[in-house]
Amino acid sequence: MSTELGTAEGMESRELVHFVTQQTRFALVNNILQHPDQLASMYELEELNPSVSDATVYKHIQKLIDAGIVTEVSLDDDQRRQGYPWKFYGLTEEGQEFLDDHNLLAAEETLQQIYNTITDKPEKMVKYENAPRPEEA
């Protein structure tokens, strides 16, 4: 998926940094980075942001998709299992490069370590975390 970052929003690089580092959007980007597969389901993103409404999480993920930072990937029909998520959110290649170029990926390993220390995850979140993911993000 070759898309120019920020084209949907008509932003230049400086504006895109400001856009991505808005508190909720940056938290969502960090949640994706800290996820074991770097492909989080909407439920996992909602659980990791309890102070934000589910609708707000969804709205900000859509804005990040429009800006070319995040992509939505789905399992093929034959890979979907009832009771498990089939849509996931990960960084685009361009989004990863943009974050790296602007030193916004510096804490990626630390984020994953922090995520691994969360011990009181709801059972559903553990189930979703271990759900099959698409091969190619």
ABEGO torsion letter per residue (X at the ends): XBBBBGAAAGBBAAAAAAAAABAAAAAAAAAAAABAAGBBBAAAAAAABAABBAAAAAAAAAAAAAAGABBBBBBBAAABBBGBBABBBBBBAAAAAAAAAAGAAAAAAAAAAAAAABAABBAAAAAAAABBBBABX
